[in-house]
Amino acid sequence: MQITIISVGKLKEKYLVEGINEYSKRLSNYTKLNIIEVQDEHAPESLSDKDKLIIKEKEGKKILSKLKDSFVIALVIDGKQLSSEELTKKIEDIKTYHTSSITFIIGGSLGLSDDVVKKANFILSFSKMTFPHQLMRLILLEQVYRSFRISNNEPYHK
């Protein structure tokens, strides 16, 4: 199985880099992992709705240029919420009925463009709460790792 994460922005915080490195290492026992960072656009606090849309569209084009043939899961606050066990089943179903390649997409601070969301095969939400997109990468990797552990009946998911 191939897991790809396309994420907007470069990680700067050392604790996030260390956490992502740890889960990447753990996941290497189960899957091939590819993390692709696309450059974020400068987004000052006082943007008009039109400017926000322009930034999301620019970031969206960068994301779409990195997509390969894969089952695409976009992380969007209004997506479907799943438990860890349901995410495990979703990953297993994708592997069994669709493809052995899954791409998760994490947008920038303004979210994902409509074009990216439309390209997704599934829209996933981790919560109605808002998380920093850099932190979301770590949370996603932990949940994907948890899914592989559950799938293999290995202890971890309590």
MARVO-125294 format. One line per field, with one value per residue: residue in one letter; x negated, y negated, z of N, C-alpha, C, O, CB in turn. Coordinates in nm, 2 decimals, padded with zeros to 4 digits. Glycine has a CB too. Example, Ala and Ser with C-alpha at 12.3 -4.5 7.8 and 13.67 -1.06 7.14 Angstrom:
<pts>
res: (A, S)
nX: (-01.32, -01.28)
nY: (00.57, 00.22)
nZ: (00.78, 00.71)
caX: (-01.23, -01.37)
caY: (00.45, 00.11)
caZ: (00.78, 00.71)
cX: (-01.32, -01.29)
cY: (00.33, 00.00)
cZ: (00.78, 00.79)
oX: (-01.42, -01.34)
oY: (00.33, -00.11)
oZ: (00.85, 00.80)
cbX: (-01.13, -01.41)
cbY: (00.45, 00.06)
cbZ: (00.90, 00.57)
</pts>
This chain:
<pts>
res: (M, Q, I, T, I, I, S, V, G, K, L, K, E, K, Y, L, V, E, G, I, N, E, Y, S, K, R, L, S, N, Y, T, K, L, N, I, I, E, V, Q, D, E, H, A, P, E, S, L, S, D, K, D, K, L, I, I, K, E, K, E, G, K, K, I, L, S, K, L, K, D, S, F, V, I, A, L, V, I, D, G, K, Q, L, S, S, E, E, L, T, K, K, I, E, D, I, K, T, Y, H, T, S, S, I, T, F, I, I, G, G, S, L, G, L, S, D, D, V, V, K, K, A, N, F, I, L, S, F, S, K, M, T, F, P, H, Q, L, M, R, L, I, L, L, E, Q, V, Y, R, S, F, R, I, S, N, N, E, P, Y, H, K)
nX: (-00.08, -00.04, -00.07, -00.01, -00.07, 00.04, -00.04, 00.01, -00.23, -00.54, -00.68, -00.79, -00.81, -01.00, -00.91, -00.69, -00.81, -00.97, -00.77, -00.63, -00.84, -00.88, -00.63, -00.63, -00.85, -00.75, -00.53, -00.66, -00.68, -00.45, -00.35, -00.43, -00.53, -00.47, -00.54, -00.43, -00.51, -00.36, -00.42, -00.29, -00.08, -00.13, 00.07, 00.20, 00.36, 00.58, 00.76, 00.97, 01.27, 01.26, 00.98, 00.90, 01.02, 00.87, 00.61, 00.66, 00.72, 00.48, 00.31, 00.45, 00.41, 00.15, 00.16, 00.32, 00.15, -00.03, 00.11, 00.15, 00.25, 00.48, 00.67, 00.84, 00.85, 00.98, 00.91, 01.14, 01.32, 01.60, 01.64, 01.70, 01.72, 01.53, 01.48, 01.18, 01.18, 01.36, 01.22, 01.02, 01.16, 01.24, 01.00, 00.92, 01.13, 01.08, 00.84, 00.91, 01.13, 01.08, 00.80, 00.45, 00.34, 00.35, 00.42, 00.40, 00.52, 00.42, 00.51, 00.41, 00.39, 00.62, 00.78, 00.91, 00.93, 01.23, 01.20, 01.01, 01.15, 01.36, 01.22, 01.17, 01.22, 01.33, 01.45, 01.31, 01.35, 01.18, 01.28, 01.52, 01.39, 01.13, 00.80, 00.45, 00.30, 00.05, 00.02, 00.22, 00.12, -00.05, 00.15, 00.30, 00.11, 00.07, 00.33, 00.35, 00.14, 00.24, 00.47, 00.35, 00.24, 00.47, 00.59, 00.42, 00.46, 00.31, 00.18, 00.26, 00.46, 00.62)
nY: (00.12, -00.23, -00.53, -00.87, -01.20, -01.51, -01.83, -02.17, -02.41, -02.44, -02.26, -02.40, -02.40, -02.23, -02.02, -01.92, -01.83, -01.63, -01.45, -01.38, -01.25, -01.04, -00.89, -00.84, -00.67, -00.46, -00.38, -00.28, -00.01, 00.09, -00.04, -00.22, -00.55, -00.88, -01.21, -01.51, -01.85, -02.15, -02.48, -02.74, -03.02, -03.37, -03.49, -03.75, -03.87, -04.04, -03.99, -04.02, -03.84, -03.78, -03.78, -03.58, -03.36, -03.37, -03.30, -03.04, -02.92, -02.94, -02.78, -02.55, -02.48, -02.41, -02.19, -02.01, -01.97, -01.79, -01.55, -01.21, -00.90, -00.78, -00.71, -00.97, -01.15, -01.42, -01.65, -01.82, -02.05, -02.03, -01.77, -01.41, -01.26, -01.01, -00.73, -00.59, -00.32, -00.31, -00.46, -00.28, -00.07, -00.21, -00.25, 00.01, 00.09, -00.07, 00.02, 00.29, 00.26, 00.05, -00.08, -00.05, -00.28, -00.57, -00.91, -01.17, -01.49, -01.80, -02.12, -02.47, -02.74, -02.87, -02.67, -02.43, -02.46, -02.48, -02.33, -02.13, -02.00, -01.90, -01.71, -01.51, -01.18, -01.12, -01.30, -01.39, -01.46, -01.55, -01.67, -01.90, -02.11, -02.35, -02.29, -02.37, -02.36, -02.25, -02.10, -01.92, -01.74, -01.57, -01.46, -01.32, -01.13, -00.99, -00.87, -00.72, -00.54, -00.42, -00.30, -00.10, 00.06, 00.15, 00.29, 00.50, 00.64, 00.56, 00.45, 00.13, -00.05, -00.13)
nZ: (00.00, -00.07, 00.08, 00.05, 00.15, 00.08, 00.16, 00.25, 00.29, 00.47, 00.73, 01.04, 01.31, 01.55, 01.73, 01.59, 01.35, 01.46, 01.57, 01.34, 01.20, 01.37, 01.35, 01.08, 01.06, 01.21, 01.05, 00.83, 00.86, 00.76, 00.53, 00.23, 00.25, 00.15, 00.17, 00.06, 00.03, -00.06, -00.15, 00.06, 00.01, 00.08, 00.33, 00.47, 00.78, 00.73, 00.49, 00.21, 00.12, -00.15, -00.20, -00.03, -00.16, -00.40, -00.30, -00.20, -00.44, -00.58, -00.42, -00.44, -00.71, -00.71, -00.54, -00.70, -00.91, -00.81, -00.77, -00.83, -00.99, -00.77, -00.48, -00.35, -00.05, 00.10, 00.36, 00.53, 00.72, 00.72, 00.64, 00.65, 00.96, 01.12, 01.33, 01.48, 01.43, 01.22, 01.02, 00.98, 00.86, 00.63, 00.50, 00.46, 00.29, 00.06, -00.02, -00.09, -00.27, -00.45, -00.49, -00.43, -00.35, -00.16, -00.13, 00.09, 00.15, 00.29, 00.35, 00.34, 00.57, 00.51, 00.42, 00.17, -00.19, -00.39, -00.63, -00.55, -00.35, -00.50, -00.66, -00.49, -00.37, -00.13, 00.15, 00.44, 00.79, 01.08, 01.30, 01.43, 01.53, 01.47, 01.36, 01.35, 01.03, 01.01, 01.25, 01.19, 01.01, 01.17, 01.34, 01.15, 01.05, 01.29, 01.32, 01.08, 01.13, 01.36, 01.24, 01.08, 01.28, 01.41, 01.20, 01.17, 01.40, 01.62, 01.94, 02.05, 02.00, 02.22)
caX: (00.00, -00.11, 00.00, -00.07, -00.01, 00.01, -00.01, -00.03, -00.32, -00.66, -00.69, -00.89, -00.82, -01.08, -00.83, -00.60, -00.90, -01.01, -00.66, -00.61, -00.95, -00.85, -00.52, -00.68, -00.93, -00.66, -00.45, -00.74, -00.66, -00.32, -00.32, -00.52, -00.47, -00.53, -00.49, -00.46, -00.47, -00.35, -00.44, -00.18, -00.07, -00.13, 00.20, 00.21, 00.48, 00.69, 00.78, 01.11, 01.32, 01.21, 00.84, 00.89, 01.05, 00.76, 00.51, 00.70, 00.72, 00.34, 00.26, 00.52, 00.35, 00.02, 00.20, 00.37, 00.03, -00.10, 00.19, 00.13, 00.37, 00.49, 00.79, 00.81, 00.92, 00.95, 00.95, 01.22, 01.39, 01.74, 01.65, 01.76, 01.64, 01.51, 01.40, 01.06, 01.22, 01.43, 01.12, 00.95, 01.24, 01.24, 00.87, 00.93, 01.22, 01.02, 00.73, 00.98, 01.22, 01.04, 00.66, 00.36, 00.27, 00.44, 00.36, 00.47, 00.48, 00.44, 00.50, 00.34, 00.46, 00.76, 00.86, 00.89, 01.01, 01.34, 01.14, 00.94, 01.25, 01.43, 01.14, 01.16, 01.32, 01.40, 01.42, 01.30, 01.33, 01.14, 01.35, 01.58, 01.29, 01.02, 00.67, 00.35, 00.28, -00.08, 00.05, 00.31, 00.03, -00.09, 00.27, 00.34, 00.02, 00.10, 00.45, 00.32, 00.06, 00.34, 00.55, 00.27, 00.23, 00.61, 00.61, 00.33, 00.49, 00.20, 00.22, 00.23, 00.58, 00.71)
caY: (00.00, -00.36, -00.65, -01.00, -01.32, -01.64, -01.93, -02.31, -02.47, -02.37, -02.25, -02.48, -02.36, -02.11, -01.92, -01.86, -01.75, -01.51, -01.37, -01.33, -01.16, -00.92, -00.82, -00.80, -00.55, -00.35, -00.34, -00.21, 00.13, 00.12, -00.10, -00.32, -00.68, -00.99, -01.34, -01.62, -01.98, -02.25, -02.61, -02.82, -03.16, -03.46, -03.53, -03.84, -03.86, -04.13, -03.96, -04.02, -03.71, -03.76, -03.75, -03.44, -03.27, -03.37, -03.23, -02.90, -02.86, -02.92, -02.66, -02.43, -02.44, -02.34, -02.05, -01.93, -01.93, -01.68, -01.43, -01.10, -00.81, -00.74, -00.74, -01.10, -01.19, -01.56, -01.68, -01.94, -02.06, -01.98, -01.63, -01.30, -01.22, -00.87, -00.68, -00.53, -00.19, -00.34, -00.50, -00.16, 00.00, -00.28, -00.23, 00.15, 00.10, -00.14, 00.12, 00.40, 00.24, -00.06, -00.09, -00.04, -00.41, -00.67, -01.04, -01.26, -01.63, -01.89, -02.25, -02.57, -02.81, -02.91, -02.55, -02.38, -02.52, -02.40, -02.24, -02.02, -01.92, -01.83, -01.61, -01.41, -01.06, -01.11, -01.42, -01.35, -01.56, -01.49, -01.73, -02.03, -02.21, -02.39, -02.26, -02.43, -02.26, -02.18, -02.00, -01.82, -01.64, -01.48, -01.39, -01.23, -01.02, -00.90, -00.79, -00.62, -00.44, -00.35, -00.21, 00.02, 00.15, 00.21, 00.38, 00.61, 00.69, 00.54, 00.36, -00.02, -00.14, -00.15)
caZ: (00.00, -00.08, 00.14, 00.02, 00.21, 00.02, 00.26, 00.21, 00.38, 00.52, 00.88, 01.10, 01.45, 01.58, 01.79, 01.48, 01.27, 01.54, 01.58, 01.20, 01.17, 01.45, 01.29, 00.94, 01.09, 01.25, 00.94, 00.73, 00.87, 00.71, 00.40, 00.18, 00.29, 00.07, 00.21, -00.04, 00.07, -00.16, -00.09, 00.09, -00.03, 00.19, 00.37, 00.59, 00.85, 00.68, 00.35, 00.17, 00.08, -00.28, -00.18, 00.03, -00.26, -00.49, -00.24, -00.20, -00.58, -00.61, -00.35, -00.50, -00.84, -00.67, -00.49, -00.81, -00.99, -00.74, -00.76, -00.92, -00.99, -00.63, -00.41, -00.29, 00.06, 00.14, 00.50, 00.53, 00.85, 00.70, 00.59, 00.73, 01.08, 01.14, 01.45, 01.44, 01.37, 01.09, 00.93, 00.95, 00.76, 00.51, 00.43, 00.41, 00.17, -00.05, -00.06, -00.14, -00.38, -00.54, -00.53, -00.32, -00.33, -00.10, -00.11, 00.18, 00.12, 00.39, 00.29, 00.42, 00.68, 00.46, 00.37, 00.03, -00.29, -00.44, -00.73, -00.49, -00.29, -00.61, -00.71, -00.38, -00.37, 00.00, 00.23, 00.58, 00.89, 01.21, 01.41, 01.39, 01.57, 01.38, 01.40, 01.26, 00.93, 01.04, 01.35, 01.13, 00.95, 01.27, 01.38, 01.04, 01.06, 01.41, 01.29, 00.98, 01.20, 01.44, 01.15, 01.04, 01.40, 01.43, 01.09, 01.19, 01.53, 01.71, 02.05, 02.04, 01.98, 02.34)
cX: (-00.09, -00.02, -00.08, 00.01, -00.06, 00.05, -00.06, -00.12, -00.43, -00.65, -00.81, -00.92, -00.89, -01.00, -00.74, -00.69, -00.94, -00.89, -00.63, -00.72, -00.93, -00.74, -00.55, -00.76, -00.84, -00.58, -00.53, -00.73, -00.54, -00.29, -00.43, -00.46, -00.55, -00.46, -00.53, -00.42, -00.46, -00.36, -00.31, -00.19, -00.07, 00.02, 00.21, 00.35, 00.60, 00.71, 00.93, 01.14, 01.26, 01.06, 00.82, 00.92, 00.93, 00.64, 00.54, 00.69, 00.57, 00.28, 00.33, 00.46, 00.22, 00.05, 00.23, 00.25, -00.04, -00.02, 00.16, 00.25, 00.38, 00.63, 00.77, 00.90, 00.88, 01.00, 01.01, 01.31, 01.54, 01.75, 01.71, 01.66, 01.64, 01.44, 01.27, 01.09, 01.28, 01.32, 01.04, 01.03, 01.24, 01.11, 00.87, 01.02, 01.16, 00.91, 00.80, 01.05, 01.18, 00.90, 00.58, 00.29, 00.38, 00.36, 00.45, 00.42, 00.52, 00.41, 00.42, 00.43, 00.60, 00.84, 00.82, 00.98, 01.12, 01.29, 01.08, 01.05, 01.33, 01.35, 01.13, 01.26, 01.39, 01.35, 01.43, 01.28, 01.28, 01.21, 01.42, 01.49, 01.19, 00.89, 00.57, 00.32, 00.14, -00.06, 00.14, 00.23, -00.01, 00.03, 00.31, 00.24, 00.04, 00.22, 00.43, 00.24, 00.16, 00.43, 00.47, 00.26, 00.36, 00.63, 00.53, 00.36, 00.38, 00.24, 00.17, 00.35, 00.67, 00.71)
cY: (-00.12, -00.46, -00.77, -01.10, -01.44, -01.75, -02.07, -02.36, -02.38, -02.37, -02.32, -02.43, -02.23, -02.00, -01.85, -01.78, -01.62, -01.41, -01.30, -01.23, -01.03, -00.83, -00.77, -00.67, -00.43, -00.29, -00.27, -00.06, 00.18, 00.07, -00.19, -00.46, -00.79, -01.12, -01.45, -01.75, -02.07, -02.39, -02.68, -02.96, -03.25, -03.51, -03.62, -03.82, -03.93, -04.11, -03.97, -03.87, -03.68, -03.72, -03.61, -03.34, -03.25, -03.28, -03.08, -02.84, -02.85, -02.80, -02.54, -02.39, -02.37, -02.20, -01.96, -01.89, -01.82, -01.55, -01.33, -01.01, -00.75, -00.77, -00.86, -01.13, -01.33, -01.58, -01.82, -01.94, -02.01, -01.84, -01.53, -01.27, -01.07, -00.84, -00.62, -00.39, -00.21, -00.38, -00.37, -00.08, -00.07, -00.25, -00.08, 00.16, 00.04, -00.04, 00.24, 00.37, 00.13, -00.05, -00.07, -00.17, -00.51, -00.80, -01.12, -01.40, -01.72, -02.03, -02.34, -02.63, -02.85, -02.79, -02.52, -02.45, -02.43, -02.29, -02.11, -01.94, -01.84, -01.71, -01.49, -01.30, -01.06, -01.24, -01.38, -01.47, -01.49, -01.55, -01.85, -02.15, -02.24, -02.36, -02.33, -02.32, -02.19, -02.07, -01.88, -01.71, -01.53, -01.40, -01.29, -01.11, -00.93, -00.81, -00.69, -00.50, -00.35, -00.25, -00.09, 00.12, 00.22, 00.32, 00.51, 00.68, 00.68, 00.44, 00.22, -00.10, -00.16, -00.29)
cZ: (00.00, -00.02, 00.11, 00.09, 00.14, 00.11, 00.21, 00.32, 00.43, 00.68, 00.93, 01.24, 01.47, 01.63, 01.69, 01.39, 01.33, 01.54, 01.44, 01.16, 01.25, 01.39, 01.15, 00.96, 01.13, 01.14, 00.83, 00.74, 00.80, 00.56, 00.36, 00.19, 00.21, 00.12, 00.12, 00.02, -00.05, -00.09, -00.07, 00.03, 00.09, 00.21, 00.49, 00.65, 00.79, 00.53, 00.33, 00.13, -00.06, -00.28, -00.12, -00.07, -00.36, -00.43, -00.24, -00.34, -00.62, -00.55, -00.40, -00.63, -00.81, -00.62, -00.61, -00.90, -00.94, -00.74, -00.87, -00.92, -00.85, -00.59, -00.32, -00.17, 00.10, 00.28, 00.50, 00.66, 00.84, 00.64, 00.68, 00.84, 01.09, 01.27, 01.39, 01.37, 01.23, 00.98, 00.89, 00.84, 00.63, 00.43, 00.38, 00.29, 00.05, -00.11, -00.13, -00.27, -00.48, -00.58, -00.41, -00.29, -00.28, -00.09, -00.02, 00.15, 00.24, 00.34, 00.38, 00.52, 00.64, 00.41, 00.23, -00.07, -00.33, -00.54, -00.66, -00.42, -00.39, -00.66, -00.61, -00.40, -00.24, 00.07, 00.37, 00.67, 01.02, 01.33, 01.36, 01.44, 01.46, 01.44, 01.30, 01.16, 00.95, 01.14, 01.29, 01.07, 01.05, 01.32, 01.28, 01.05, 01.17, 01.38, 01.18, 01.04, 01.29, 01.36, 01.11, 01.16, 01.42, 01.32, 01.11, 01.33, 01.63, 01.82, 02.02, 02.05, 02.10, 02.38)
oX: (-00.19, 00.09, -00.20, 00.13, -00.18, 00.17, -00.17, -00.08, -00.42, -00.62, -00.92, -01.03, -00.86, -01.02, -00.72, -00.65, -00.94, -00.91, -00.60, -00.69, -00.95, -00.76, -00.51, -00.75, -00.86, -00.56, -00.47, -00.77, -00.52, -00.22, -00.52, -00.34, -00.67, -00.34, -00.65, -00.30, -00.56, -00.31, -00.22, -00.30, -00.01, 00.08, 00.22, 00.45, 00.72, 00.69, 01.02, 01.06, 01.23, 01.02, 00.72, 00.85, 00.90, 00.58, 00.45, 00.65, 00.54, 00.21, 00.26, 00.45, 00.18, -00.02, 00.18, 00.26, -00.12, -00.07, 00.14, 00.35, 00.29, 00.71, 00.68, 01.03, 00.77, 01.11, 00.95, 01.36, 01.59, 01.86, 01.77, 01.55, 01.75, 01.36, 01.26, 01.02, 01.26, 01.34, 01.00, 00.97, 01.24, 01.11, 00.82, 00.98, 01.17, 00.91, 00.74, 01.04, 01.24, 00.87, 00.63, 00.19, 00.48, 00.25, 00.57, 00.30, 00.63, 00.31, 00.37, 00.53, 00.69, 00.96, 00.72, 01.09, 01.11, 01.34, 01.10, 01.04, 01.37, 01.41, 01.09, 01.38, 01.50, 01.24, 01.53, 01.21, 01.33, 01.21, 01.38, 01.50, 01.17, 00.86, 00.60, 00.30, 00.13, -00.11, 00.12, 00.27, -00.01, 00.02, 00.34, 00.29, 00.03, 00.22, 00.48, 00.26, 00.15, 00.46, 00.53, 00.26, 00.36, 00.67, 00.58, 00.28, 00.35, 00.32, 00.06, 00.35, 00.78, 00.78)
oY: (-00.13, -00.48, -00.78, -01.10, -01.46, -01.75, -02.08, -02.35, -02.26, -02.47, -02.31, -02.44, -02.13, -01.88, -01.73, -01.66, -01.52, -01.29, -01.18, -01.12, -00.92, -00.71, -00.66, -00.58, -00.32, -00.17, -00.19, 00.01, 00.30, 00.14, -00.23, -00.48, -00.79, -01.13, -01.46, -01.77, -02.08, -02.40, -02.69, -03.01, -03.22, -03.55, -03.56, -03.77, -03.88, -04.20, -03.94, -03.79, -03.56, -03.62, -03.54, -03.23, -03.14, -03.20, -03.00, -02.72, -02.75, -02.72, -02.43, -02.27, -02.27, -02.11, -01.85, -01.78, -01.75, -01.44, -01.37, -01.05, -00.67, -00.84, -00.86, -01.12, -01.36, -01.54, -01.92, -01.83, -01.96, -01.80, -01.57, -01.25, -01.01, -00.92, -00.60, -00.36, -00.13, -00.35, -00.36, -00.03, -00.01, -00.23, -00.06, 00.23, 00.09, -00.02, 00.29, 00.45, 00.12, -00.02, -00.08, -00.17, -00.53, -00.80, -01.14, -01.42, -01.72, -02.06, -02.30, -02.58, -02.88, -02.81, -02.56, -02.50, -02.31, -02.18, -02.00, -01.81, -01.72, -01.61, -01.38, -01.33, -01.00, -01.28, -01.33, -01.57, -01.39, -01.50, -01.91, -02.26, -02.16, -02.39, -02.35, -02.20, -02.07, -01.96, -01.77, -01.59, -01.41, -01.28, -01.17, -01.00, -00.81, -00.70, -00.58, -00.39, -00.23, -00.14, 00.02, 00.24, 00.34, 00.43, 00.61, 00.76, 00.77, 00.35, 00.20, -00.21, -00.20, -00.33)
oZ: (00.06, -00.06, 00.13, 00.10, 00.13, 00.15, 00.16, 00.44, 00.43, 00.74, 00.88, 01.29, 01.41, 01.59, 01.70, 01.35, 01.27, 01.52, 01.44, 01.10, 01.19, 01.37, 01.11, 00.88, 01.08, 01.12, 00.75, 00.65, 00.78, 00.49, 00.43, 00.15, 00.20, 00.11, 00.09, 00.06, -00.13, 00.02, -00.15, 00.01, 00.19, 00.12, 00.60, 00.59, 00.80, 00.45, 00.41, 00.11, -00.09, -00.35, -00.16, -00.08, -00.41, -00.50, -00.27, -00.35, -00.69, -00.61, -00.41, -00.65, -00.88, -00.65, -00.62, -00.96, -01.01, -00.70, -00.99, -00.85, -00.81, -00.65, -00.24, -00.19, 00.14, 00.32, 00.47, 00.69, 00.93, 00.60, 00.78, 00.82, 01.09, 01.31, 01.27, 01.27, 01.14, 00.86, 00.77, 00.74, 00.52, 00.31, 00.27, 00.19, -00.06, -00.23, -00.23, -00.37, -00.59, -00.70, -00.30, -00.22, -00.34, -00.04, -00.05, 00.13, 00.29, 00.28, 00.49, 00.56, 00.73, 00.38, 00.18, -00.03, -00.31, -00.54, -00.71, -00.43, -00.36, -00.71, -00.65, -00.45, -00.23, 00.07, 00.42, 00.64, 01.06, 01.44, 01.25, 01.40, 01.37, 01.55, 01.19, 01.19, 00.91, 01.13, 01.33, 01.07, 01.02, 01.34, 01.31, 01.04, 01.16, 01.41, 01.19, 01.02, 01.29, 01.40, 01.11, 01.14, 01.45, 01.36, 01.06, 01.37, 01.71, 01.79, 01.97, 02.11, 02.08, 02.48)
cbX: (00.10, -00.15, 00.01, -00.07, -00.04, 00.07, -00.07, 00.09, -00.24, -00.79, -00.69, -00.87, -00.68, -01.20, -00.75, -00.53, -01.02, -01.06, -00.53, -00.60, -01.08, -00.81, -00.39, -00.76, -01.03, -00.56, -00.39, -00.89, -00.65, -00.21, -00.19, -00.56, -00.48, -00.51, -00.53, -00.40, -00.58, -00.22, -00.53, -00.15, 00.05, -00.22, 00.29, 00.19, 00.46, 00.66, 00.73, 01.13, 01.47, 01.23, 00.77, 00.99, 01.18, 00.71, 00.48, 00.84, 00.79, 00.26, 00.30, 00.67, 00.32, -00.05, 00.31, 00.47, -00.06, -00.14, 00.34, 00.00, 00.35, 00.39, 00.85, 00.82, 00.90, 01.03, 00.82, 01.31, 01.39, 01.81, 01.51, 01.79, 01.68, 01.44, 01.48, 00.96, 01.31, 01.54, 01.02, 00.93, 01.39, 01.25, 00.75, 00.98, 01.35, 00.95, 00.65, 01.07, 01.35, 01.06, 00.63, 00.26, 00.21, 00.50, 00.34, 00.44, 00.56, 00.34, 00.64, 00.28, 00.38, 00.74, 01.01, 00.91, 00.92, 01.45, 01.04, 00.84, 01.35, 01.47, 00.99, 01.17, 01.24, 01.35, 01.53, 01.18, 01.46, 00.99, 01.26, 01.72, 01.22, 01.04, 00.64, 00.22, 00.28, -00.19, 00.12, 00.40, -00.09, -00.15, 00.38, 00.33, -00.13, 00.12, 00.56, 00.24, -00.05, 00.43, 00.58, 00.13, 00.19, 00.72, 00.57, 00.19, 00.54, 00.07, 00.16, 00.16, 00.66, 00.66)
cbY: (00.00, -00.39, -00.63, -01.03, -01.33, -01.66, -01.89, -02.40, -02.52, -02.43, -02.10, -02.63, -02.36, -02.15, -01.97, -01.97, -01.84, -01.54, -01.44, -01.44, -01.22, -00.95, -00.90, -00.91, -00.58, -00.40, -00.46, -00.26, 00.17, 00.07, -00.19, -00.29, -00.71, -00.97, -01.37, -01.59, -02.04, -02.24, -02.70, -02.82, -03.19, -03.59, -03.40, -03.98, -03.91, -04.28, -03.82, -04.11, -03.70, -03.88, -03.86, -03.43, -03.31, -03.51, -03.28, -02.88, -02.96, -03.05, -02.68, -02.47, -02.57, -02.42, -02.07, -02.01, -02.05, -01.72, -01.47, -01.01, -00.70, -00.82, -00.62, -01.21, -01.09, -01.66, -01.68, -01.95, -02.20, -02.08, -01.59, -01.18, -01.30, -00.80, -00.58, -00.50, -00.11, -00.45, -00.60, -00.07, 00.01, -00.44, -00.25, 00.24, 00.02, -00.27, 00.17, 00.46, 00.20, -00.19, -00.23, 00.08, -00.46, -00.62, -01.11, -01.22, -01.68, -01.86, -02.31, -02.67, -02.93, -03.01, -02.58, -02.23, -02.56, -02.48, -02.31, -02.07, -02.02, -01.92, -01.66, -01.47, -00.93, -00.98, -01.53, -01.26, -01.64, -01.52, -01.77, -02.05, -02.16, -02.54, -02.11, -02.47, -02.33, -02.28, -02.06, -01.88, -01.70, -01.56, -01.49, -01.30, -01.08, -00.99, -00.89, -00.68, -00.50, -00.45, -00.29, -00.02, 00.06, 00.10, 00.31, 00.57, 00.84, 00.48, 00.41, -00.04, -00.09, -00.06)
cbZ: (00.12, -00.23, 00.30, -00.14, 00.36, -00.13, 00.39, 00.19, 00.50, 00.47, 00.93, 01.09, 01.52, 01.67, 01.90, 01.41, 01.23, 01.68, 01.63, 01.10, 01.21, 01.59, 01.29, 00.87, 01.20, 01.36, 00.87, 00.75, 01.02, 00.79, 00.42, 00.02, 00.44, -00.08, 00.36, -00.18, 00.18, -00.24, -00.18, 00.24, -00.12, 00.16, 00.39, 00.54, 00.99, 00.71, 00.32, 00.05, 00.08, -00.37, -00.10, 00.15, -00.34, -00.52, -00.09, -00.14, -00.67, -00.57, -00.19, -00.53, -00.92, -00.56, -00.39, -00.89, -01.01, -00.60, -00.78, -00.88, -01.10, -00.55, -00.32, -00.39, 00.18, 00.04, 00.59, 00.40, 00.90, 00.61, 00.55, 00.64, 01.20, 01.02, 01.54, 01.56, 01.46, 01.10, 01.00, 01.07, 00.82, 00.54, 00.53, 00.52, 00.21, -00.01, 00.06, -00.04, -00.33, -00.46, -00.60, -00.34, -00.46, 00.03, -00.24, 00.34, -00.01, 00.52, 00.27, 00.33, 00.73, 00.35, 00.38, 00.03, -00.42, -00.50, -00.82, -00.38, -00.21, -00.73, -00.74, -00.25, -00.39, 00.08, 00.20, 00.59, 00.92, 01.23, 01.53, 01.46, 01.70, 01.34, 01.40, 01.34, 00.79, 01.09, 01.47, 01.03, 00.88, 01.39, 01.41, 00.91, 01.06, 01.53, 01.25, 00.86, 01.29, 01.52, 01.03, 00.99, 01.53, 01.42, 00.96, 01.18, 01.52, 01.63, 02.18, 01.91, 01.87, 02.45)
</pts>
